Amino acid sequence: MNIDFHAHIYPEDYLKKLEASSGDVRIETDAKGQKWILSMGARAGPINADFFDTDVRVERIKEHRVDMQILSSPHPGVDRFSADESAEMSRIINDGIAKAVRKYPKQFQGLAMLPLVDTKLALKELDRAVLDLGLKGMCMLTNVAGKMVDSEFLLPVYARAQELGVPIFIHPTTPLGAQVMQEWRLAIILGFEFDIVLSATRLAYAGVLDKFPELNFVISHLGAGIPFLAGRIDRGYHDPTCGIKTKKPTSEYLRDLYCDTVSFYQPALMMAYQFYGAGRMVLGSDFPLIIGDLPAAVPSIEQMPIAQREKQKILGDNVMQLLKLKI
């Protein structure tokens, strides 16, 4: 079974909220009449039926041999709003994802968005999303309104996710300092990848992965540069001037993370395979965003020069185990 873990949906009620927004996160219409989601200078779109219509999506994924998608609505996220607005938008997103799952339970499962800017509200919505709506985990961004993923206020959320036995999908967003990335969509092309490496490394260096050993994190895009930079990152662990006091070298924690396969580039896929192993990789397409590639998602794994059993782990078995799916 081919399961696409990295796939986005933007429920219509959420899009309506963004259309009514005049803040940093909003919908803008270009000269051609196309609508785009705008956040911190980064754009997602153009918005078409692929973004919100589950009937269209079912046909689209079937065409490209994807049996199920795990739906999430990360970037631009909800953390650029006030706590109350963030909570409302999280509820709208999670209700929309749950509606899609109820309509097509064999084709879709979902991950919750949370108002992480307010810990109490986030914990309340996490319980509602998992226990009442039946969502299979949570999604968060690589920084929460500019605050890092190892921040103290996030630890109760991690603790509760571990208690519930659900994973956390960390999706990239625009990093701090993005004012130098305005041209050529560099905030998305490169900035997102930098924030993935930064967030995963901080989780390890800060000891968060020590504190929550049973909590599974899934990071995007093969971990960005982590397989390539693992040796350098370990230098920090061995350098006493860095002050890292974890139980084991950093690369050992990073290898225990899951990564999705949103890259589609064979040398990168093979390097990730050598670093993480097939048991820690999950299929991803980044559908329906322009930077994604649904047609390439499954073939990119099938073309890897590895055993068929290893391919099947990546294509679906790992997600089934991670999300405790019974299909």
N, C-alpha and C positions, 0 to 999 in steps of 0.2 A: 504493500500500500504506500503510495506516494503522498506525503503530508508536508505541505508548505507552511513552515513555522513563521516565516517573516512575510506577512501579507497584511495590508492595511485596508480599513474601511472607514468611511466618514459618514456616520448616520445622518439622514436628512435633517433631523431636528438640531443636530450639532452644527451643520452647515448654516442653518437659519440663524442660530445664535452668532456665528461668526459674521454673517452678513449684516447683522444689526450692530456689530462691534465697531467702534471708532478708535480702538486702542492699537497697541503694537501688533496684536494678532487679529487679523481681519481678512475679509475677502475683498479683492479688488478686481475690477473689470478692465481689460486692456482695450486697445484701439480696435481689435478685431471682435470685441464682444465676448471674449473668453474670460472665464472667471478663474482666479488663482487665489490660493491661501497664502497670505503673506505673514511672515514672522521674522523680526530682526534682520530684515533685508533678504531673507531666503524665501523662495517661492515654491509652492507645491501645486501641481496641476498640469495642464488645465483641467478643471473639474468637468467630468463627463459621467455617464451612467456607470462606468467601471468603479467609480469612487463609492457609490451608495446603493446601486440596484443589485440585489442578490440574485434575481432571476437572470440578469445578464451575466453576472459573475459565475454562476453555476455552469453556464454554457462555455464561458471563456476558459475556466480551469479544466473542464472536461476535454476541450480541444487540445490542451497541452499536457494531458496525462497526469494532472494533479487530482487526486481523489478527495483531498480535504485541505482546507486552509485554517490556520489558527489566526483569527482576526484580532487586530489591535488598531488603536487610533493614537499613535504616539506624537511625532512631530506634526504640528507645532506644539502640541501638549496643552496643558491647562494651567501651568504654573506662572504664566505671565498675567494672570488675573488676580483679583482679590480672593481671599480665602473662601468667601461665600459664593462668589461667581465660579471659582474653581470647583467647589463641591457640586454646584448645580450642573456644570458642564460634564463633570465626571459621571454624575448620575445619568445624564442624557446619553452620553457615549455608551455606558455600560448597559443601559436599557436597550439601546439600539443594537448592540452586539448580541445581547441575549435574545432579542427578537429574531435576528438572523439565524441564530442557532436553533431556536424553536422551529422555525420554518423549514430549515434544511439541516437537521441534526447529523446526517451522515456526511455532509459536505463541509460543515463549519463547526468550530469550537472557538472560544474566545478568551482573551486576556483583558483584565480590567485596567482602566486608568484611574488614578487616585489624586485627590487634592493634596499633594505632598507638602504644599506650603503651610498646611496646618495639620500637625500630627494627629490630633484627636479626630478631626474630620476624616483624615486618611484612613485611620484604623476602623472607623465606623463604616466607611464605604468599602473597605477591603472585606470586612465580614459580610456585608450585604451582597457584594458581588459574588463572592465564593459560596457562601452558605445559602443565600436566597436565590440568586440568579443562576448559580451553577457554573460560573466562569472558572477556568482551569488554572489561573495564575494572575500575575499582575505585570504591567508594563510601566517602565519609568524612563526618564531621559538621562543622558550622561551628566547633566547638571540640572539642578532644580532652582530655577530663577537665579542662576549664577553661583549657587552653592554646591559644593562637591558631594559626591555620593557617599563619602565616609563621614559626613557631618553627623553630629551627635543626635540631632532631631529626627534622623531617619532610622536610628537603631531600633526603636520600638516597632516600626513597621517591618523591619527585617525579622525581628523576633517573632512577630505574629505570623508572618508568611511561613517561617520555619515551623511554627506550631501547627499551622493549617496544612503543611506539607505541599505547598504550591511554589512553583519556580518564579523567578523575577527575570523578565526580559529587559535588558538595558539597551535602549535605542538611542542613536546619536542625535544631538541637536547642535545648534550654533554655539560655538565655544566663546568664552570671554576673549576679548581682543579681536573680534570679527570685523572691526572697522577696516582692517587691512585686507579683507577678503570680499569686498563688495563687487569687484569686477569679475566677470566670467563665472559667476556662481561658485566662486572658490570656497565660500562658507560651507556649501554642501559637498563639493568635490573633494576638498582637503580638510576643511575645518571639522567636519563630522568625524573623520577618521582620527584626527588628533585627539578629539574628546573621548573616543572609545578607548584609545590606549591610555590616556590620562586617568579615566575613571576606573578601569580595571586595575591599573597599577596602584592607584590610591587605595582601592579596596584591600589589596594584598599588603602593601606597605603599612597601612594603618592598623592592621590586625583584625579587620572586619571579618575576613574569611576564617580567621581563627575562632572568633566569637560565635560564629554561626556555621559550624562544620556540616550540618545537615541541610543547609539552604542551598538550592541550586540556582546559579545565575547563568543566563544565556546572553552572550554579548554578540553584537552585530558584525557583519562583514568580515568573517574569518578572524575576528579580533583585531581588525585593521592591521597595524604593524607589529602586533605582539609576537607572532612567531619569528619575525625577522629581528626584533629588538630584544628578545628574551635574555640573551647573554649580557647585553648592556644593562638591562633592568636588574639582573642578578648582581651586577657590580655594586648597586646601591645596598643590597642586603649584606654584602661582604665588606663594605666600607663603613668603618665605625663612625665616621664623621656624619653619616646620613641618619644615624639614630634609629634604625629599623630594628625592632625587637620582636620579631615573629618566631614561631616555633620551627619553621623550616624555610629554605630558600624560596624566593619569590616565584621562580618559574614553576615550582611544584604546585603552588596555589593556582597559577594561571593555567596550567595544564588540566586542572580539575574543573575549570569553567567549561560550559558548553559554548559553541559558536555556531552561528548560521552560515550558510554557504553563499551569501550574496556577494559574489565576486565574478564567477563564471569564467575566470582566467585560470587555465590549467596549471601553470607553474605555481600560482598562489594557492590553489586548492591542494596541490600536492605538498606544499610546505606546511599548510595548516594540518593536513593529514599526518605528516611526520611529527608535528609538534603535539597536537591534541590526541590523535588516534581517531579511528572511525567511530568509536563509542561516544565521542564528545562533539560530534558534528551533526547539525540538523539542516535539512533542506530549506532554502529560502529563495524568494523571487523578488521581494520588494514591490510587488504588484499593488496598485496600478500606477505607481510613480514612474516618471520618465526615466529616471536613473536605474530603475529595476529592469528585469528581463524575464518575464514569465515563460516565453518560448524556450529560453536557454536553461532554465532552472533544472529540469530533470535530465536533459541530455548532457549537461556539464558534469553531472555525477556519473552518468553511465559511461562517459568517455574516460574516466579516470582509470589508469592502469593498476587497478587493485582487484582483489577477489570480489566475486558477486555478493558473497555474504556481507562483506564490508560495505559495499554499495547499498545494500538493503538496510543496513543500520542507519546510514545517513539519510536515505530516501524516506524512511518512515518509522522504523522500529524504535529508534531512540526517542522520538516524540511520543510514541505510544507509551513507553515506559516512563518518561519524564512527566507526562500529564496524566498518567494512570488511566489511559483510554481503554475502554472495553468495546471492541468493534467486531 
